Amino acid sequence: MSSRTILQPSPTAVGEATTVPSPTGVGLALWGWVRLLTGTAAQIYLVMLAALAAIALVPSLFGWHSTIIETGSMEPHIAPGDVVALSTLPAEQPVPIGGVVQFTSPAQAQPDGAERLILHRIVTANDDETYTTAGDANADVDSTPLVREQITGQARILVPFIGLPALWLGTGQHLPLGAWAVATVAALLATLAVFVPHRRHDASSEDAHDDGTPQDDTSHDDTQELPVLARRGALAVTGTVVLAGLVAAPVPSSTAAFSARTSTRASWAVAAAPQPLTLGRAGPYGVLAASSAIDHTPGGHDSTVRASVGTHPGTNIVGLHHSGARPNVTGAVEAGTPAAAAAMADARALERALSARPATTSRPTTLAGPITPGVYTSTTGAFSIPTTLTLDARGDPSAVFIFRAATLTAATNSQIHLVGAARAANVYWVVTGNITFGANTTSRGTFIAGGAIAANLNSGGPTQRLVLEGRLISLGTAYPGGVIELNRPTITLPTA
């Protein structure tokens, strides 16, 4: 006889709920995470917005004032829409050379004929008690010098981005302003929805009392609603104030005006990180010419070059020798060699770096001293070194002097004196045309010419010679270029 076993459902399974999560439960969990992350991001955004607004506006309680930057000539350090907090400049405090200041530019100095506030950096102090300013992104300095009385504040605190809404409003950029307003309102609503608790409805609260009479929970509901309404109201008011304050805050704007030569991000990079001034492989050369290095030695009075001499691509070196019966060069003589080619390449790189430095001051043709460190250009295109010229580094041995012009002439018997720890290694003369030294001159620095260099060619006696602590370099980029003609010079490399 066969038997059958009938499987019956377990009694414990009857009426019990399954432990497998339902699709609805998974969806609710994911939605909860989305709400949490969205609310957290919105809250972080609102807190940052409120903090930046407070940093921008609170300094006014302590006598400072703020300004919104309109344009970009101070980039990459200060961008349009940034807010800068400024303090007043006390009378006893010196003008901060190298510091960023706000100043009033008179109407006659502006192309539109309207007076305006400008935020730029002071780059140098002039001898007439004026100051030269420039934007960090500008290749040129400002055309009009600044006097102390024009300064309305010194930059102290930079708050990025926070002035953009007001800038958009003032310049009629309604699309970004509207997008920002919508995003900020959405962040406020998301924060209210996620982090402000709602009143919970407890089913037991709606039950009857033990005696069967309905429970009266009116007072309980009112009590629960008050903190919820208070928190929602506080957030709403705070958000509205921040939103309205950022758009309509009474913060004046300052122009960080572009110059005519500011056009690309490349020029901003140059302003932020100037090319280093290095001679590289041209360092050992006292005379370096593109075409010819010629020494005229009448009367048996030899030249003295305590350095190397080279030409490239030319191969003509006359009267300069490092060997033989009358050597007058202590270093190598490189005529059209690979070493001279490498030195010339580095000399051209140095000339480009010197030409890229923003000018700090324009000076008349005749250079009158003492002159402090800076980058100087000529108002006429020419520079003339008078009988005596003093360069004063004011105690800074790293101070750099750069003079740029179309032509340069050193007067007969002229002398350059270095004081205040100034060093000849940090003095540069960059000329697109020719350089001429008169008889019996004493000069210092690296002289770079696009044209020719002539030194003491008309002098007669053996003592009327060029005495140079520095270098002579002719790049041959202008006609007649590349030729250096000498008459019994004494050339010594500057101390590094």
Secondary structure, DSSP 8 states (H G I E B T S, - for coil): ----------GGGTT----S--HHHHHHHHHHHHHHHHHHHHHHHHHHHHHHHHHHHGGGGGT-EEEEE-S-TTTTTS-TT-EEEEE---TTS---TT-EEEEEE-GGGSTTS--EEEEEEEEEE-TTS-EEEE-TT-SS--SS-B-GGGEEEEEEEEE-STTHHHHHHHTT-HHHHHHHHHHHHHHHHHHHHHHS------GGGGSB-TTS-B---HHHHHHHHHHHHHHHHHHHHHHHHHHHHHHH----EEB----TT--SHHHHHHHHS------GGGTTEEEEESSEEEE--GGG---EEESEEEESS--EEES--SSSSS--BSS-EEES-HHHHHHHHHHHHHHHHHHHS---EEE-SB--S-B-SEEEEESSSEEEE-SEEEEE-TT-TT--EEEEESEEEE-TT-EEEEETT--GGGEEEEESS-EEE-TT-EEEEEEEESS-EEESTT--STT---EEEEEEEE---SSS-SEEEESS-EEE----
